[in-house]
Structures are given as C-alpha cells and as structure tokens.
Amino acid sequence: MSNPSLQSPLNRASKDKFILALSLPPILRRRASIDPSLDIEKVQISIYGAIVPPIIVPAIEVRFGGQSANFSSHSRPNYPPLSINFVVDNDYSNYYVLWKWLALLNNPSSSLYDGTPSNRASKQDIIENGSNTEYQTNLSVLALNEYNKTAVEFIYTNAFITNLGGINYSYRDGDILETTADFQYNQLEIIKHQPK
C-alpha cells in the first residue's frame, strides 16, 4: 500500500530553499597560493530566481501515406544559460570569487585569456591535462526540504561563468545587496536524495 503522506497536499516544495555549491575551477584553485581570498574548498551561495531550465527531448513528426506518426528525436537542444540571482555576502567573498573567475576568461588588463597559455600547451597536453576545461567546474544547486536537508541536487556539468551582474549602490536604501550571474554548461543531471 502506498504512503498517502507522499502525495499529501501539504507536502510541497518551497521556492526559497535553494543553495548553489561549487568547487573552484582548477585554474582558480592553483591561484589560491597567491590570492588567499581564493583559498576555499567550496563556495556556497544562497540563490533565488529561475535556476532549472526546461528539459526538452523534442519529437519528430514522420509523414507516411497521408498520416503522421511521432517519434522521439533522442536528442536534447542546447540548454539556455543558468541565470541565478543571489545575495552578496557582507565581505563580498562570493562576488569576488565570481569576478576573479570572469576576469580569468578575459583579463581586464590584457584582454586575453589568463589561464594556461595555449602556445605552451600541445594538443596532447590539452587532452591529458584538461587545460581546455581548466576554467570549468560542476555546479550543484541543492533544493532543500522543510528540514533544510537536501531533497534534490541539480548538477550542471562543465560550467563556467559568462556574466556577472552590476551592483547598485545607494546611501538612501538600506536593503540587502543583490545581483545576478549567468553560467553556461554542457549537461544537467538530477540526483534524488533519500530523506534522513
């Protein structure tokens, strides 16, 4: 017999229970020795906004003899960027890490990629050492239940930052400082965690 509490109308997910957790990409972890602000294992950011894109595997219509049949295409179109809204922490640590990541992709001083120079990395090095993905990491968005335990984990693989929103200062407004960030990624995986 099924458990009626699993389908109870009171058993609902909340929009305000999401956390973004990410490990720094390899190139930023290597720079932690010269920048103590990057010497962190994982970054956790309280987020809100649209964080899970629509997941689509479109159908293909095949016409035959005046009729049509539908079949799965067995393919996924490219995902839209992951756009998050987040609260900047009081010492700007989360904003700084994201800014350093974006600055690595295009150095503000030289306007060049600031990772492993491509002229020193052979194709074999790129394949073996992953220097073509040294600026990428997996992002995990943790959806929490009412007891603040992880219910579902959305994993965005090979993600990298593409946009960091601006900051609006105002001496007249004492509200919490919020901004946005966009990430591009290759795949989205979902893991269901068992309640504890």
N, C-alpha and C positions, 0 to 999 in steps of 0.2 A: 504494500500500500504506500502511495506517495505521501510525502510530508506536506501538509497543507500550508505550513508556515513559509515554505519556499516560494509560494505563489501568493502570499498574503498581500492585500492592497497597501498595507503599511510597510511592506518590505521594499523600500525604494532607495535608489542611489541619489546622492547629493551632488550638486554642481560645485560645491566649494571644498571638495575633498580630493584635490589632485596635487601631486608633487612631481617636479621634474628632477631626475637624478642623472648625472652624467659624470663619467670619468674624463679627465682631461685627455685630449688627443696626444699621441706620443711626442710630437714636436714641442708641445707646451710643457709636458712633463719633464723633458730634457732641459728646458729653460728654467725650471724651478730652482736650480742651483745658483743662478744669477739673479733671480727675482723671487724673493721669499713670499710674495703675495700669491705666487702660483704653486707653492708647496702644499698642495691639498690633494687628498686621495679622491674624494668625490665632491661635486658641487650639488647642493640641494636648493631648489628654488620653488617657492610657493607660487603657483600659477593659477590663472583663470582665463577663460576665453575658449574659443574653438580649438581643440587640441587633437581631435581624432577626425581625420578626413573621411569622406565617404569611401567605402571599399567596393570596387566595381569589377566584375568579370562580365563584360558585355556578351550579349547573344549575337549570333549570326543568323540572318534570315536566308534560307536557301529555297529558291523558287523551282518548282518542278511541276509540269503538266497543269498549269493554271492554279496551283495551290502553293502554299508556303509551309515550310517546316522550320522550326527554330532549334538551333544547337548552341551549345556553349562555345565561345571562342577559345576557352582555356588560356586566356591571356589577360593581363591587367594593364590598363593605361598608366602612364607615369603619374605618380601621386603629386598633388599640389604641395607647396611648401608647408611645413609645420609652423604655424604662427602662434606664438604664445604672448600673453600679457602677464607681466609679473611685477611684484613689489620690489623696489630696490632696497637692499638691507641698509642699516644705519651707517655702516662704514664703507659702503659701495663695493664690497668684495665681489658680489655676483655680477654687477655691472662691469667691473674692471676685468674680470676673467673673460667675459664675453667680448669686451673691447679688444683685449690682447689677442684673442683668437681671430677676430676680424682683421686686426692690424697685421697679423701674420700672413693672411691671404693676400693683402696688398699693403705693404709698408707705407705709412703716411709720408716718410721722408724720401724714399727712393721710388715709390710707385711700382715696386716689384714684389713678387712672391718672396717671403722672408724665411722660407723653410730650407730644406736641403737643396743646394744649387743643382739644377738639372744638368749643368755642364760637367759636374763631377760624378754624377750617378749614371752608370751604364744601365742598359735595359735589364741586364741580369740582376743588378743591384735593386732595381725597382721591383722586379718580380720577387726576389728572395727577401728583401728587407721591407717591402711595402712602402717605400718612400713616396709612391704615388698616392697613398692613403694616410700618410703621416699626420695630416691635418684633420682626419676624420675620426669619429668615435661613435659608439652606440649611445643613444639617449633612451632613458626609460621614464615613461610617465606612469606614476603609480596612482591608481584610483583606490582610495581608502574607503572602508566601510564605516558604519556609525561608531565603531570602537577604535578607529584610526589604525586598523590593520589593513595590509594590502589585500584587496579583493581581486584586482586585475592589473596586469602590467602590460602596457603598450610599449613595445621595443621598436625604435626607429634605427635601422642599421645603416652604418657608414654615413652618418650625418655630419654636416658641417654648417656653420653659421653663414648666412648670406646678408642679413640686415639686422642692425641694432637701432631701435627707436631713439628719438631725441628725448631730452629732459627739459621740461618747462619749469623754470624757477619763478617763484613769486613770494615777495615778502608779505603779501596780503592774504595768502592762502596757507593754512597750516595742515592741509590734507597729506595723506601718505603719498610718497613719490612712487609713481608707476610708469612703466614704459613697456616696450614690446621687443620681440626678437623673432626672426624667421630663420628656419633651418631647412636645408634640402637634404634628402635621404634617399636610400635605394629601395628599402622594403620596410613594411610594417608587419610585425609579428605580435601576437597576443598570447599571454600566458595567464591562465586562470589559477589563482592561488586558493588553496583549501582553507576554510575558516579554522581558526585555532581557538 
